[in-house]
Each structure stands twice: as structure tokens, then as C-alpha cells.
Amino acid sequence: MFESCCTNCFYYILLSLGIYFIGKWIYRRRQQDTFANAKSSPKDVVTVHCFPSSTTIPNPSPFVLKLLTFLRAANIPYEIDNKIPYGPNGKSPWITLNGQIYVDSEVIVNHLSKKYNNNLNEGFKDEELAIARTVRVMLEERWFWCMPLWRFVWPQPPLYKAVFQKKTYDNYKFGQRYKNRAMLNGINQFEKPQVISFMLDDMRAVSKILGDKQFLLGSKPCQDDCAVFGQLAQALWALVDSPYEKFMHNEGSNLKEYCFRMKERFWKDWDASLLH
């Protein structure tokens, strides 16, 4: 009896490993085919490879939303491909353009800004742009971690059902991935209340810098507004019932108003861009 159970367990483990590695092999083949087909992309049209949209926001990745907002702000034609969201560097988004592959949202934005000669930073002083860069880096390198922690490491079932498509976003897989990455980053070494306190302080800092201005540096958006919007929009529309969403509806209401201005300016088709 005992030996039979052990044998069954052994075969079950072998079967599971076989399915896992076959699935991984198929995904890598598809990924390689996508990389190889980059040369067939339409001329001068940016193909953005990324995660699908969600039910509450055009993209639940702040870096994808940043890139898409920039493309709209710079009037650069693009198309979206959700088949292989991870690029050669293992990150999303990545793009193909005229047979070339480009990775990392900030590298992509800077490259496209030069290629299409559309400088959203024109007219701003170096000191102002330094402030915008500081805000962007703080949000992308530190505040960002509040999202995967709230979504996947400290899972909230109502949030998950309201925002994500179960077949696309595997809660357990993402949870393990981001838990490990957050530990390496250092932020997950703190207790949950302390992490939330850190992130709310970051939002307060951005709120004070924004003040009563329409956009980060004044009456028109700069390039880094695309990144700031990409991050803060997640708190407003894709972190349901989180302390960060509540902050934007109360103490940080100017951040909420800022997000609505960016949405109105660049995402008039917001509702049509959601997952239905």
C-alpha cells in the first residue's frame, strides 16, 4: 500500500515536471519566433509587446501605461501585441520598430523621442527637469513596489477579481516572483504597516511637489509626466480599497485631479481601452 502510494507520487511528480518543462519550451519557441519576426513589423510603426489591459485601467503595468501615454503625447503611431509580453531582457514592455528590438521603458522613450524629434521637455529649465527626474525615479524604483506587494504578495481577492483576468495573471506565480524580488530590493524585509507608511510618505512628497500645478512642472506635461501618471494611475484605478487609493481621494486629492487631467488629455478612449 505504502509502496503503491510512493510510486503514484513519483509518477505524479514526473508528469508535473514534464508538463512544466514542455510548457516552458513552447513559450520559449513562441518567444524566439516573435523575436525573429521583428523584421516583418510595419515600417515606422511601433509595436508594443506587453501585458493585456485590465477591467479598470488600460494596462496594469505602470511601465506599459507610461510608454503608451508617451506614444500618445508624442503622436507616434503604434500597435499592441500581447502574445509575448516579456522581452529579451525578461521585462515588459518591449518594442519592435523597423526590424529592431528595444527594451526597458525609459530607454525606449528616450530613443523614440530622439528618433521622431518630439521633445516633450522643450521649454523647461534644467533645474525643473531635474525635479521631474527625481520624482520619476522615486516612483519607479521604490514606490512601484507597493503595487506587486498589494496585488500579489498580500493578495486581496476582491481586488484581484475586479482588476485582473484570472487566465492572464496567475496570482501564485506573480506572488512568488515579486515576493523574492521585493526581498532582494529590501522593501519586503519590513512589516506591512511600515511598508505602507513608506509609500504614503512618498505620495505626500509628490503631492507637495505638484501643489496646485496642472502637471508636474507647470501648465503642460513634460516627458516624465508620462511615467508619473503610469505609476499614480495604478493607485487610483487598479489598487482597489488600498491605502494608496484612499490617500488620493483624501489628503492627496491633487494627485487624483492630476491623473484625471492626464487621462482627459491623452486617453479619451480610456473606456474602450479596457478589458471587457
Secondary structure, DSSP 8 states (H G I E B T S, - for coil): -HHHHHHHHHHHHHHHHHHHHHHHHHHHHHHHHHHHGGGGS-TT-EEEE-----SSSS-S-HHHHHHHHHHHHTT--EEEE-S--S-TTS-S-EEEETTEEEESHHHHHHHHHHHTT--TTTT--HHHHHHHHHHHHHHHHTGGGHHHIIIIIS--HHHHHHH--TTTS-HHHHHHHHHHHHHHHSGGGS-HHHHHHHHHHHHHHHHHHHTT-SBTTBSS--HHHHHHHHHHHHHHHSSTT-HHHHHHHTTTHHHHHHHHHHHHHH-TTTGGGS--
